[in-house]
Amino acid sequence: MTFVLSKLFWYVASPGNLCVLLILAGALRLALTRRRRGLGLVLAGGLGLAAIAVLPLSAWAIAPLENRFPQPALPEHVDGIVVLGGGVNPRISAARGRPSVRDAAERLFAAGELARRYPKARIVMSGGEASIFPTGRPEATVMRDVLVSQGIDASRIATETTSRNTYENAVETHRLAQPKPGEIWVLITSAWHMPRAVGCFRTAGWTILPYPVDYQTTGHPEAITTLQLNRELVRLDVALREWAGLVVYAALGRTEALFPGP
């Protein structure tokens, strides 16, 4: 139920959707009342979109998440590599009969790089179907196919296919991998997602080495944007969703801190 509610909530709370809904509601009220009662809603939605386009709101929101965990000094030996889902599109992959990747595909490129650097390391692809309407093709299965196409031996790759969110990623992957005390495991996910992911893995009883990838900002303060509304909306949506996830997960006890850090 929590999974479904979170999906439905964000359909409305997403910055772009919310602004559009305000404009539509205001326009409807203007049409029905023939007065200016809906003008405030239209202005709020329009000004919201303008602010997102002009001000670097998305960079301000996402940079602290990305900067939370620096790039690690990788050890000589690694026992295992965990890759979280989000870099593939299961629905298109199922329809087209071949792997289809998303913007977060760098997670898979990094996995292939580390798999070649540590040829004896186990690899776990973690991700079920994070959709209200499943397709029958889990993310982890598609992710495995991508790594195999890069020349990684399929026998090294285990797939965790039941998780639908980050907390389930941690719990189910820990159950599958059964890491032994003293083993070194590397966690690959997008830099903006790393704080929540690390918090969940710690709660699951697993101290894991963060390897952030898929950066969306330079990490330095930005004063202006490139006036690309679509890009700014996408980044702001990602950032606000992640901050909301941190708050909810901390409240539910799924992470040990509100903003997990090194």
C-alpha positions, -999 to 999 in steps of 0.1 A, spaced: 0 0 0 28 24 9 44 17 -25 12 25 -44 4 56 -24 39 70 -30 35 66 -67 0 82 -68 12 111 -46 40 120 -68 18 121 -99 3 152 -83 32 166 -62 57 165 -91 67 202 -97 57 203 -133 24 184 -128 15 206 -99 21 238 -118 1 225 -147 -28 215 -124 -28 249 -108 -31 265 -143 -58 242 -154 -78 246 -121 -75 284 -124 -85 284 -161 -115 262 -153 -126 285 -125 -122 315 -147 -144 299 -173 -170 288 -148 -172 320 -128 -164 345 -155 -146 364 -129 -110 367 -117 -113 341 -89 -91 317 -108 -65 342 -118 -44 336 -87 -41 299 -95 -31 306 -131 -5 331 -119 8 307 -93 13 279 -118 28 302 -145 52 319 -120 62 285 -107 72 274 -142 90 306 -148 110 304 -116 120 268 -123 132 279 -158 151 310 -147 165 301 -112 188 272 -106 164 256 -82 171 221 -94 208 225 -89 204 240 -54 181 210 -45 202 182 -60 238 193 -53 237 186 -15 225 150 -23 253 145 -48 280 159 -26 271 139 4 293 109 -5 326 116 -23 342 93 -47 359 65 -27 395 52 -29 389 18 -42 407 -11 -24 429 -37 -41 403 -64 -34 365 -63 -37 343 -93 -28 311 -81 -45 294 -54 -64 257 -43 -59 240 -23 -87 206 -7 -80 179 -5 -106 169 27 -123 192 26 -154 169 5 -177 133 7 -190 117 -28 -185 85 -19 -203 103 -9 -235 128 -37 -231 99 -62 -230 82 -47 -260 113 -44 -282 130 -76 -271 163 -60 -263 176 -39 -234 166 -3 -233 185 21 -210 175 54 -193 194 85 -183 209 66 -152 226 41 -175 259 52 -161 252 28 -132 256 -1 -157 287 14 -173 303 17 -139 293 -19 -130 310 -32 -162 341 -12 -154 343 -25 -118 335 -60 -129 365 -60 -152 387 -44 -126 377 -71 -100 373 -102 -121 366 -124 -90 340 -102 -75 304 -114 -73 278 -91 -89 242 -86 -78 218 -66 -99 190 -54 -76 156 -43 -89 121 -57 -94 93 -37 -111 89 -3 -96 56 2 -114 19 0 -104 14 -19 -136 41 -47 -139 53 -60 -172 67 -93 -161 103 -82 -169 121 -71 -137 148 -44 -139 175 -67 -126 170 -91 -155 174 -64 -181 204 -50 -162 220 -85 -163 215 -86 -201 232 -53 -205 263 -64 -185 264 -97 -205 264 -77 -237 294 -59 -224 313 -92 -221 307 -99 -184 303 -136 -176 266 -143 -168 276 -169 -142 290 -141 -120 258 -122 -120 229 -128 -95 196 -110 -99 173 -98 -71 140 -94 -88 114 -88 -61 123 -53 -47 101 -23 -57 119 5 -38 152 14 -22 144 -2 12 134 -35 -4 166 -33 -26 187 -33 6 167 -60 25 163 -84 -4 198 -80 -18 213 -86 17 192 -118 19 203 -129 -15 240 -121 -12 245 -132 24 277 -111 28 302 -125 53 318 -104 80 349 -86 67 339 -88 30 341 -56 10 311 -49 -12 307 -18 -34 273 -1 -39 267 15 -73 238 40 -77 233 76 -88 250 102 -66 218 119 -57 203 86 -46 233 74 -25 224 89 9 190 71 10 205 39 -4 234 38 21 209 45 49 188 16 39 217 -8 35 230 2 70 195 -5 85 196 -39 68 228 -46 86 252 -41 57 281 -17 58 288 -12 21 313 10 2 294 38 -18 304 43 -54 283 72 -66 278 78 -104 254 96 -127 261 131 -115 236 158 -126 255 189 -113 291 202 -112 289 202 -74 296 239 -73 270 267 -67 251 278 -98 238 313 -102 219 309 -135 203 282 -156 204 276 -194 166 284 -195 159 248 -205 126 243 -186 123 206 -195 157 197 -181 152 219 -150 118 202 -143 133 167 -146 162 176 -122 139 193 -97 115 164 -98 144 140 -90 157 161 -62 124 168 -45 114 132 -48 146 122 -31 144 147 -3 108 135 3 120 99 3 146 107 29 120 123 52 96 94 48 122 67 52 136 83 84 100 85 98 94 48 90 127 37 105 141 25 71 172 47 75 192 53 107 194 91 101 174 118 82 204 125 59 228 96 60 264 105 54 299 90 54 
